[in-house]
Amino acid sequence: MSGTAQIGVTGLAVMGRNLARNFARNGYTVALHNRTVARTHELVEEFGGEGHFIATESARDFVAALERPRRLVIMVKAGEATDAVIAEFAPLLETGDVIIDGGNAHFEDTRRRERELREQGIHFVGTGISGGEEGALEGPSIMPGGSEESYDSLGPMLEKISAKAEDGAPCVTHIGPDGAGHFVKMTHNGIEYADMQLIGEAYQLLRDVAGYSPAQIADIFRTWNTGRLDSYLIEITAEVLSHVDASTGKPFVDVVLDQAEQKGTGRWTVQIALDLGVPVSAIAEAVFARSVSGHADLRDASRHLTGPTARRLGADEAAAFADQVEQALYASKIVAYTQGFHEIAAGSERYDWNIDLGKVASIWRGGCIIRAAFLDRITSAYEARPRLPSLLADKGFAEEIAAAQGDWRTVTATAVTRGVPTPAFAATLAYYDSLRADRLPAALTQGQRDYFGAHTYHRTDREGTFHTLWGGDRTEVES
Ligand code: 2AM
């Protein structure tokens, strides 16, 4: 006999609880389950009035409460807990049932789980969910992978609970088979790292070079947020910068330990990019910047290192400099997104996911951490040319960078001469210059490789693979 709940959620920590409430608020009957039963009852006691919940205490009762085909969302910590929960539920399920993993799983784990469960006739949907606690409750951006068939059954529900973009479109789409959803979520987080690092560098320059206070910088970010940089991250940056610590009366940013943390997804984005051969320097620098910040030992041992002390600008110069920083931030941001989308394109190619890149940008317009007005532009670029090889190949973006690049270079050069670390500004600019360079020193690298390891090289003027007899008379042989 099948139950009446259209969806079930197991794992009722804050994300799971909020997602369950979101389904219930949207009119769905939601079966609830958690390893520790108390959490299940707490949810019903506190929020039972928000909709129809069926609290269950055992895996068997949970499964029995679901209508067929069953849709069962797992919201536990990614990794072993996910496997443990799947092992618990899979034997209780039947052909056509759908398990949805809403955690931040590694896409290779998702591919494995999907394969294993498919053999049993169960659909496994690895789903990226972005938007944090609030998004889970009010409407996240949702990135489901898995079979077409599972999306037919699940999609309409996800569309209902997802964030809506300004034009009312739901921020969810079927990303592609098996691990595609978690791959895209991973890259989303990688881009988020880069975005945050770039904003951090802009802040540091406004503070150390322009000499603005955190409150003044908050105002600058508020102004930027009314223009092309309009985004959630810029908005919350202004909020954080204007916050004053209650116990000391100092700016909040001045009392927080400057050692950032990183979870798995940023690191994975870079690791996978290396495997795929995709240059994501902005994301890599963002991960490394957090890593450097966390090395208190190294930083302590480096206090004797000398460098220029930043000279503060006068008021007029400072205002002009702030405008230049906005240009630099925008140009760098375009490059960071270019790199992130390149990684998604490469993943899609490698794993045969057929991901619609414009659609990915469009479902990030609402709910998620990197939501931004700017994403509309990315969607239009891919709609105009679905096989766009790089966002920088889009005429509109190329023109914007052309207009910003004078200031981008000035700001980056200023950072270098004044000793303000701006690894992501510098890396994105170097990427841009590498792409447009007529000749790269890679020719020399090939020569060196051929010299010490007979690695061979190709020529610009004719086909074939060549090696120079470096140790002999240096004649060239075709190999
Ligand atoms: P708990 O309340 O019993 O700790 C986040 O940690 C969520 O994942 C919690 O709901 C937690 O349940 C659940 N969880 C963590 N590890 C689990 C496991 N191995 N099996 C089942 N649930 C687990």
Residues whose N, C-alpha, C, O or C-beta is under 5 A from the ligand:
A	BS01	2AM	G11 L12 A13 N34 R35 T36 R39 M75 V76 K77 A81 A84 V85
